[in-house]
């Protein structure tokens, strides 16, 4: 069951990816869009192979919609809502589209948005470099274990004659050298990024969701709800976060990484909430929001359909910066030894290197520098990627206005 939702490449995930890839491939063959169908099949195979059902199922929708968009989208009049038809008595009638046509039209429009987003991604060179950097780390942590086995055992036999420790510098056999137990540092770099990235990703997404929902609710509802959320956010903002994390980490044992991510999210949402609230206060005066309120469409509809599309660019960029902040906080707690140390992990590599005297051993420099450089490059990639995200979610930037 674990392989179905794994976040590393597994044989089960490969089978899932192949099965998922059959759908866009069949759609491509049906509409004679063979190239798009084959690309969709490959995308599903890679996604399923990497993340099981988590990767394969969403990629079915994305790749199939792209294939349909190639077959159906007419940029001048994409899927006219009504078609003209001639009746028996010579009169012209309007035939409303059926449910199948409406579904295909929506699928094609979604596919067209995906294609335009990909073009926007490649248009901004800085953002595209950041995207490539993120993909490098994702592919390394997901597919790297297929090629390099994790070295988690002590190897006393690797100690060089006359050496005072098992530390070794880079060599042909071990490109990043050996750590304090004679283990391959490269294997720890490849295997150690997944847990850190997953905790940061969970924390960033949860903080963004909480901040957006609270900010939109405060701006739209006003009154007591607005005052309470503003007071709560002010209280949290006045608390120095990292000292608080130090105290909590010394009192509570975070055995489950999810709870650690949840704690970061609960401390990082106020700044986004205040920004979203300010924007919503402006948006709620717009005619389309006033119309939705007058029609009593409900708070959920107003937030998701009227407010969120106008703020998606800012929210997406904020999610990236929340992810960065959470990653730094996790590494800080690990380096200080205040959370459970589980290998492999980039933060644990820094902690153990400091504990075992790597700072004073030239042969041990790779054990400290490798995870530090990996974390820095990943953070840099995230910052650069925000440039492309602004173009993807901002219609004016996407159209070159």
N, C-alpha and C positions, 0 to 999 in steps of 0.2 A: 504493500500500500504506500510505503514511503517513497518508492521510485516514481509513483504516479505524479507526485508533486515535488520532486527533488529539484534542488537548485544547482546541481552539478550534472554533467553529462553521464547518462546511464544507458545500457542496452534497452531497457524498458522505454525510456524517453525517446530513443531512436525509433522504436516501433510506433509509438504514439505519434511522433512527427510524420512518419511515412503515411500513416492512416489519415491524419489531418490534411496532409498535403494532397491527397487524392481529390479532395473537394475542389480547390481552386484549379487543379489540373483538369478535372472533368469540365468545369465551367469554361475554362479556356478552350478546350477542344470543341465544346458545344458551340461557342461563338466564334471559333476559328481565330482565336487570339492565342496562338501557341506559345509565343515568347513570354507573354504575361502569365500564362498558365504554368509554364515551366519555372519561371522565377518565383511564382507564388508557392509552387510545390517545394522548391529549395528553401524558401523562407520558413515554411511550416516545419520542414524536417529539422532545420537548425534550431528553431524555437522549441519544438517538442523535445529534441535531443538534449537541449540545455536545461529546460525547466519543466518537462513533462506536460501535464495538462494545463498548468499555469501558462506555459508558453504556446502550446499548440492550438488550444481552443481560441484565444483571442486572435491569433494569426490567421485562423480560418476566415474570420470576419473581415479582417483588414485586407488580406490578399484576394479574397473573392470579390470584395467591393471594388478593388483596383481593376481586376479583370473585367467586371461588369462596366466600370466607367469607360474603359477603352472601347467597349462594344456599343454603348448606348448614349453616352453623354454627347449632346450637341451644344456647343458653347453659345450658340445664338438663341436656341429655344430648348433647353434640356427638359424633356418630358413635359409637353404641354398638358395642363391640367384637364383640358377638354379637347375633344376631336370633333371636327365637322363631319357629318354624314348626311347622305341624301335619302329621304324617305320615299315610299312608293308613290305618293301624290306630288312629288317634286319639291317638297318643302325641305329646307335645310334645318337639321336638328343638331343639338349638342349632346354628345355621348360622354358621360363622365367616366374617368378612368376607373378600372376595377381594382380590387385589392392587390392583385398580383402586379399590375403595372405601377401602382403606388409604391409597393415594396421595392421593386426594381429601381424606380426613380430615386427613392431615398438611398438605396444601396449605392447607386451610381454617383449620387451627389457626395456621399461620404467618401467614396473612392477618389473622386476628383479632389476633395480636400486633402486627402492623404498625399496624392501626387503633387499638389501645389506646396504642401508642407515640405516634402522632400526636395523640391526645387529651391524653396527658401532656405533649407538647411545647407545646401551646397553653394548658394549664392554668397553667403557671408563666409569668407575664407577663415576668419578668426574663429567663428563659431563652429565651423566644420572641423577645424583642427581639434577643438575641444571635444567634439563628438567622437572623432577618431580615437582620442585619448581615453575617453570613457569606454568605448568599445574594446580597446586594447585590454583594459583591466577586467572588463566583464568576460571577454574570451579567455584571458589568462586564468581567472579563478574558476570558470566553468569547464573549459576544455583542457586546461593545463594538466589536471590530474590524470588525464588519459595518457600522457606522454612521460610524466615524471612521477615516480612513486614517492610517497611521503616518507621521509627519513626521521623516525621518531625514537630510535633506539640509541643507547650510548655505544660508541665505537672506540674502545680503548686501543684497538689494534691500529688505528689511524694516527696515533701519536708518533711524531717524527723523532728520530734519535737525537738526544740532547735537548729536546724541547721541554719547557717547564709547564706546558698546558696543551690541551687538545686544539686550541685555536690555530687556524691556518688561514693564510691569505688566499686570494683567488689563484686557481691553477687550471690546467687543461681539463682535469677530471671533475673539479668542483669550481665552476666559473665564479661563484661568489664566496668561495672559501668554506671553512668549517666553523661551527660555533663552539661553545665551551664544553659540549659533550661529544665533539667530533662529528656532529650531524651536518648534513648538507644544507647550507643557508638558502640556496636557491629553492629547494623544496618547501621550506618554511615561508618564503616570500610568495610562492604560488598558492599554497594552501591557506596562508594566513590572512588574506584580504577579505574572504567571503563573510566571516562573522562580523567584522568591523563594518563593512559596507552595508550588510543587512540591518544591523542595529541602527546605523545612521539613516538608512532609507526609511525604516519604520518610523523613527522619531520625526524625520522631516515631513513625511506624509501626514502623520497624526497631528503635528503642530499646525500644519497648513489647513487641514480640514477643520480643526477646532477654531483656529483664528478666523477663518472665513465665515463659518456658520455663526459664531458669536458676533462678529462684526456686522454681518448682514442683518441678523436678528435685532441687534441694538439700534442700527440705523433705521430699520423699517418699523419696528414696534414702538421705539421711544419709551417715554415714561419711566416707570419703575424698573423695567427690564434694562433699559439703556443705562440708568443710574447705577444699578447693581453691577452690570458687566464692566462699566467704566471704573467703578470703585475697586472691583476685584483685579482688574488689569493693572491699575495703579499700585495696588498692594504688592502684586507679584513683581512688577518692574522695579520697585524699591529694594527688593531683596537681592543681594549679591549672589549670583547664581552658582559660581564655582565653589565659593566657601560653603554654601548650603549643600551642594553635592558632596563635598568632603565630609560634612557632618552626617548626612543621611547615609553615605556609603559606610561610615564607621559604625552606624547603629543598625543598619539593615543589610542583610546578605542578599544580593541580587543574583540568585541562582538561575533565574530565568531571564535571558537577555531581553525578552519582550517587556518585562517590567522596567528594566533600565531604560529602554526606548520610550516607554510611556512616561516615565519621570521627566526625561528631557522634553517631551512634547508638552507636558503640563507647565513647564517653566518657560517655553519659548513662544507660546501663542499670543501673548498680549500685544507685542509690537505690530504684528499683522492685523490683529483684531482692530486696533485703533485706526490703522490706515484704511482698512476695509470699511469701517464705520464712517469715516470722513467721506469716502467715495460714494457710499450708499446714500448719505444725506444729500449729496448732489444729484445722484441718479433718480432718487424718488420723486424729484420735482419734474422729471421728464414726462412727456405726454403718454408714452407707452406704459410706463410704470403706473401712472395715475389711472390709465384705462384698465390695467389689470387689477388694481385695487378696487375700482368702481364695479368691475364685473365679479368681484369676490372670487378670484381664481385660487386663492389660498396662498399662504406664506411660502410653502414649498415650491409652487409653480413660479412665484415671483422671484425667489432667490435663484433657482436653477435656470429658468428660461429668460428672465429679464435682466437680472443683475450680473450673474456669473459670466455670461458671454462678453460683457463689457469690461470685465476685470481679469479675464483668464490669463492675459499676459503677465500682469503684475503678480498674480497668485502663483503662477508657474515659476517665475524667477525667484519669488520668495521661498518656494519649496526647496530650490537648489541651495539657497543660502542657509536655510534651516538644516538641511542635510550636512553642510559643511560645519556648522556650529556644533551639531550633535557628534560628528566624528572627532572633532578636536576635544570635546568634553570626555568622550569615551577613552581616547588615548591618554588624556591627562589623568583620569582615574586609574587606568591600568598601570601607567608608569609609576604612579605613587603607591601602587599595590593595594588599593582600597576596594577593588572588585575581584571576584573569583578569577584566578589566572587559569585560562584554558588554552593549551596549545593545540594547533598552530594559530597564531594571531600576531599581527604586526606590532601592536602595542606591547604584547608579552615579550616579543623579541627585544624591544628597547629596554623594558624593565629588567629582563634577565641579563642583557648585556651590561647594563649599569651595575647590577648586583654582582656579576662575576668578574668585574674589573676590565671590561672591554675598552673602557675609556683610556686605559693606561697601557694597552697592548696594541702595537701597530698591526699585528696580524689579525686582530679582531675587529678592525675598522668596518669591514663589510657587514658584520652582524648588526651594527648600529646604523650605518649609512643606508643599507638596502631598504629597511622598512621606512626610514625617514624620507628618503627620496621617493619611494612608492607613494606614501601618503601625500607628499607635496605635489607630485605630478598629478595624482588623482584630483586633489583640490584645485589645482590650476586648470585642469580639464573641465571641471564643473563651472568654474568662473567664465572660461572662454565660451563654453556651450550656451551660457545665458544670452550671448549676443545673437545666436541663431534662434533661440526660443522667442526672443522679442519679435523677430521677423515672422516666425511661424504663426504666432498668435495675434499679431497686430496687422490688420488688413492694410493699413496705410504703408507700413514698412514693406509688407509682402508685395504690394503692387508698385513699389518704388516711388510712392508719393513723398 
